[in-house]
């Protein structure tokens, strides 16, 4: 048999240099990279038929460690695609990469690459895609990126880039997708971006951008996603939009300082799927016309100054019952007044999360609330609701979080609560609930946080639900003035100054388990099968002295309708690299 014939040795040596810089390579991934095979047959390598030169190197998602060689990779001069995303590569991006004049597609996203974006990369004038998302890159974005005229996709999000968005981006006439989200960029949004007539997606989320949205952007009629959440932007953006962005599917401007009203003209964006306007300074009423947005899945309006605290504020809810796709609705922490309307039970049966807390609503929870069979989260805390908790709430068998605290609800706890076997967070504190707790509550196998304090309940919880919590005696728990355990009958241990019984001497049910007033003053972390009560004790420190106030400035996490601020790497991990399997939904082309 004739020995294998090897093609261009330069490419082979470049590939071997790359291999030699890798560490912690999983078994078998590069087992084909040896002399028994032509390098064009190596795993992840594709060569052109004519010259047998490497045109594609694709090894994404292989858990490859190590770094990129600073000498050698630039010798792959016929390379058109380099895809090394979703690995564990470290070090810097080699300047040698600027020698790849034929390269069209570069994806190094979701690694641990450091250092600055090499200016030499801008020599690769044929690039149409550059994705460096989710690394640890620092420094400023090279202004010369604006000279890469064939760029269609530019992903620089999830790094530590500083400085301003280069005004030269306005020269990228072919650009369709721009993401610089989750960096530390400052300054304003360049008005030059208004020249990008092909732009479809703008993601500037989680930076320190300030100023107003340039009017030039209103002319970008092809934009389907406009996301500037979590910056310091201001101005009357929504009203100035008027009839702009007719193709929008995602409008996310939360966590800024925008003012003004929600205009009726938003209803002209007929394909809108996500409308996130939370945590700004918006005022006025929510227009009834939003009910024509048939594709809307997420309407997020919390932490504004919407409503007037009067009847009629919630009239728009009736129009939302026409939207069969609505899954998440948050009106929390505004000034919505009037009776909680019965029409909420006619919202989409796809509704999963409903946040109405922190307003000025009164009336009762509708008896037919059980119609919303797919609810996983229901918060109406911090209103002025009265009446009873109807048995129909037991139909919400997918419910995981239920917040009814700081109202004036009365009557007994319905035994149907025991049907909510997926519950892990239940807060009914600060109401007028009375009577014994139903034995059906022993079905709460998943419960982690329970707060029934400041009611008129009597008797005891089933022993299956709540066990004894031991207070640590070290660390912060040595400071008796720094914690409060008042009114908690299920604690033991701790330092002597707390005057708690030793854990070995305490019975779960007290003397006879009956007639004991149930007054659990702070959030309780349930201890089942030996699970630690540490979370409960920590909660006692955090909540000490703050429990009795109706808090519009309270911790958003405690109310359940805030914004989770996480790193880009955490987002990537939680969504499996933004896998399509984690999408809420997509619209038609």
C-alpha positions, 0 to 999 in steps of 0.5 A, a space after each residue: 500500500 502506498 503511504 498517504 500523500 500529504 498536501 500543503 505542509 503549511 496548513 498541516 503545521 498550522 493545525 498541529 500548532 493549534 493542537 499543541 496549544 490545547 490542553 484538557 482535550 476530551 478523549 477522542 475529540 482529536 484522535 484523528 489528528 495523526 499521520 495515518 490520515 490526510 489532515 483534510 480528513 481530520 475531525 473538524 477540518 474541511 479542505 477545498 477540492 482543488 488545492 487541498 487547502 484548509 477552508 473550514 476549521 469547526 470545533 465548537 462545543 468540544 470543551 477544548 482548553 488551552 489557547 490560540 497559537 500566536 504564530 501559525 494560525 495566520 498561515 491558514 490563508 485559504 480559511 473561510 470559516 473558523 468556529 471554536 465557540 462554546 469551548 474553554 479557550 483562554 489567552 488572547 486573540 492572536 494578531 496573526 488572525 489578521 492574515 486570514 484575508 479570505 475568512 468570512 465567518 469567525 465565531 469564538 463566542 462563549 470561551 474565556 478569551 482575554 485582552 483586547 480585540 486585535 486591530 489586525 482583525 479589521 484587515 479581514 475585509 471579507 468577514 461577514 460574521 464576527 461573533 466574540 460574544 461571552 468572553 472576557 475581552 477588555 479595552 475599547 472597540 477598534 474604530 477600524 471595525 467600521 471599515 469592515 464593509 461586508 459585516 452582516 453580524 457583529 456580536 461583541 456582547 458579554 465582555 468587559 469592553 469599555 469606551 464608546 460605541 464607535 461612530 464608524 459603525 455607521 459605515 457598516 451598510 450591510 450590518 443586520 445584527 449588532 450586539 454590544 450588550 453586557 459590557 461597560 460602554 459609556 457615552 451616547 448611542 451614535 446617531 450614525 447608526 441611523 444610516 444602517 438601513 439593513 439593520 434588523 437587531 440592535 442589542 445594547 442592553 446592560 451598559 452605561 449608555 446615557 442621553 437620548 435615543 437619536 431620532 435618526 434611529 426612528 428611520 430604521 424600518 427593518 428593525 425587529 429587535 430593539 433592546 437597550 435595557 439597563 442603561 441610563 437613557 432618558 427622554 420621551 422615547 416612546 412618544 417620539 417613536 410615533 410610527 417607527 419600527 413597524 416590524 418590531 417583535 421585541 421592544 425592551 427599554 426597561 431599567 432606564 430613565 425614560 419618561 412620558 406615556 405609553 402611546 396609542 401608536 404602539 398598537 400599530 406594531 402588529 407583530 410585537 411579541 415582547 414589550 418590556 417597559 419596566 423600571 422607568 418613569 412612565 406615567 398616565 394610563 395603559 392604552 386599551 389599544 394594546 389588546 390588538 397585539 395578537 402576538 404579544 407574549 410578554 407585557 412588562 410594565 412594573 416599577 413605573 408611575 402608571 395609573 392614578 390610584 383611581 377606578 378605571 385604571 385597570 380598564 385596559 385589562 379587558 382588552 388583553 383578554 383578546 391576546 391568546 398568546 400572552 404568557 407573562 403580565 407584570 403591572 407590579 409597583 405602580 399606582 393602579 387603583 380601582 377594583 381588581 377586575 374579574 376579567 383577569 380570569 379570562 386572560 390567556 390560558 397560556 398565562 404563566 406569570 401574573 404580577 399585580 402586587 404593589 398597587 392600590 387595588 381593592 376588591 377580592 380575588 375572583 372566584 374563577 381564578 382557577 381558570 388560569 390553569 397554567 399559572 406558575 406565579 401569581 402575586 397580588 401582594 401589597 394591595 388592599 384586597 379583601 374577601 376570602 381565598 376561594 377553593 378554586 385556587 386549588 386548580 392552579 396545580 402548576 403554581 410554584 410561587 403564590 404571593 398574597 401578603 399585605 392585604 386584608 384577606 380573611 376567612 379560612 385557608 382552603 383545604 384545596 391549597 394542598 393540591 398545589 404540590 409544586 409550590 416552593 414559595 408561599 407568602 400570605 403574611 399580614 392578612 386577617 386569615 384565621 382558623 386551623 391549617 388544613 391537614 392537606 398542606 402536608 402535600 407540599 413536598 417542594 415547599 422551601 419558603 413559607 410566611 404566614 405571619 401576622 394573621 389570626 391562625 391557630 393550631 399547628 402546621 402538619 409536621 410533614 410541612 415544617 420541622 425544627 430550625 437550628 440557629 448557628 452559633 458562629 459568625 454573624 450569629 454571635 451578634 445578638 443585636 444584629 438578628 431578630 428571631 422574635 415570635 418563632 417557636 420552631 427555633 433551637 440552639 444558637 448563642 445563650 443570649 438568644 435564650 433558645 432551648 437546646 435542639 435535643 430538648 425540643 418537641 416539634 409539636 410543643 406540649 400537645 401540638 394543639 391550641 398554639 398560636 401560629 405566628 411565624 414572624 419571618 420567612 421560614 425556610 422549610 427543613 425537610 429530611 435534614 435540609 439546613 435552615 440557614 436560609 431562614 436565619 439569613 432571611 431573619 437578618 435581612 428582613 429585621 425591622 422592615 416587615 411591617 411597612 408597606 414597601 414600595 421601595 422594598 427588595 424587588 426579589 422579595 416581591 418576586 417581580 424584579 429584574 434578575 441581574 446576572 452576568 452574561 456568562 451565567 445567562 449563557 450557562 442557564 440557557 445552554 448558550 442561548 439554545 433555541 430549545 430555551 426560546 419563549 417563542 419566535 415569530 413568522 418571517 
